[in-house]
Amino acid sequence: MSTSAASGSAAAGADGDSQPRAWPRTRRHQVVAIFVITLLIAGVVVAVTDPFAGTAPTNNGVSDNSYPTSIARVTEQSLSSQTVVEATLGYAGSFSVVNQARGIITALPALGQVVTEGQILYKVNGSPVFLLYGATPSYRNLSEGMHGTDVSQLNTDLVKLGYGTSAALLGNSNYFTSKTAQALERLQGHLDLPPSGELVMGQAVFVPSAVRTTSVSATLGAPVQSGVPIITASSTTRQILIALDAAEQTEVRVGDPVTITLPDNDTTPGMVTSVGAVATEPSAGSAGPASSSTPTITVDVTLRNPREAGDLDEAPVEVSITNASVNNALVVPVDALLALANGGYALEEIGSKGVHHLVAVTLGLFDDADGLVQVSGSGLAAGQRVVVPNL
């Protein structure tokens, strides 16, 4: 669903620095329309047929018909529109760690444990299997004289870990040189492995980044074969996923700022980083915000201060996406709008000497949270008094 929030008064005389988008077709705005139509039935017929002659405002409002009313003023201020959705806070990415060693599993990472480049991920037959970064998985033994993308990954890792210099290893990074072997020996010695200067299959695993263990399929003390996935992991990058109603896709854009409400009701800022282009039907038996027959698209949100999210994983959060704003807008309460019988909207202005008349207006940005709407029209100005129902 959609909601909005108004910001404080803007500097006088400046035009809005961003144009409001088309009025979103959301359930909340439909409710607004229904409310205004209700006003049509309750009061506009009187407003159109009664010239309000001799009707003067009082300190407590006006009562030009049988319905109690009060007075509001047209104000000039900034206004912003937001889409508020439910989302899930977790970690970006998911991938499997494939074992290439044979033997008995003797050590495994704990759930939620983070393992970074050059650290031990698990052990087979008491021998460490360590983590290296790279998109190409381990598929062969690496030794002096070999070349390829996997060798380039190894050289880059050895430099990042401080076991070799950029000048020695990256000048011809695709090749496994004697300098590569020397740097690898230093890493192996640090991990209490035989300093062979050769990276054999099963001694290391290449993954795209640091890993956070999300599940473990291997069992301590059990035999394991090569080529078997034994650990499922995510990256350590915090991410919020939104299953957005596909009908609201045009309300959200990459770069839109957001405010995230965490489970403890604290808030933290973020930004929309991707908006899906293909709608998907929710799977049968799915739970959460997408558990309906409505097609959804995936929207990714990045937190500006990831530490504020703590260690929460798969946690429900609420995301308010600011998707439109305008400065120096003329603003009135939504319930001041009168729907005209021939179409369009008007305000019931209280002019000089308490004379009431209708001022036709065009609607702009809606602020559902505070019940405000941007209006424009001939003869409309800040400070004018308008009639609102006294609900």
ABEGO torsion letter per residue (X at the ends): XBBBBBBBBBBBGBBBABBBBBBBBBAAAAAAAAAAAAAAAAAAAAAAABAGBGBBBBAAEBBABABBBBBBBBBBBBBBBBBBBBBBBBBBEBBBBBBABBEBBABBBBBGBBBBBGBBABBBGGBBBBBBBEABBBABBBBBGBBEAAAAAAAAAAAAAGABBAAAAAABAABBBAAAAAAAAAAAAAAGBBBAGBBBBGABBBBABBBBBABBABBBGBBBBBGBBABBBBBABBBBBBBBBAAAAAABBBGBBBBBBBAAGBBBBBBBABBBABBBBBBBGBBEAABBABBBBBBBBBBABAAAAEABBGBBBBBBBBABBBBGBBBBBAAABBBBAAEEBBBBBBBBGGBBBBBBBBBBBBBAAAGBBBBBEBGBBBGBBBBBBBX
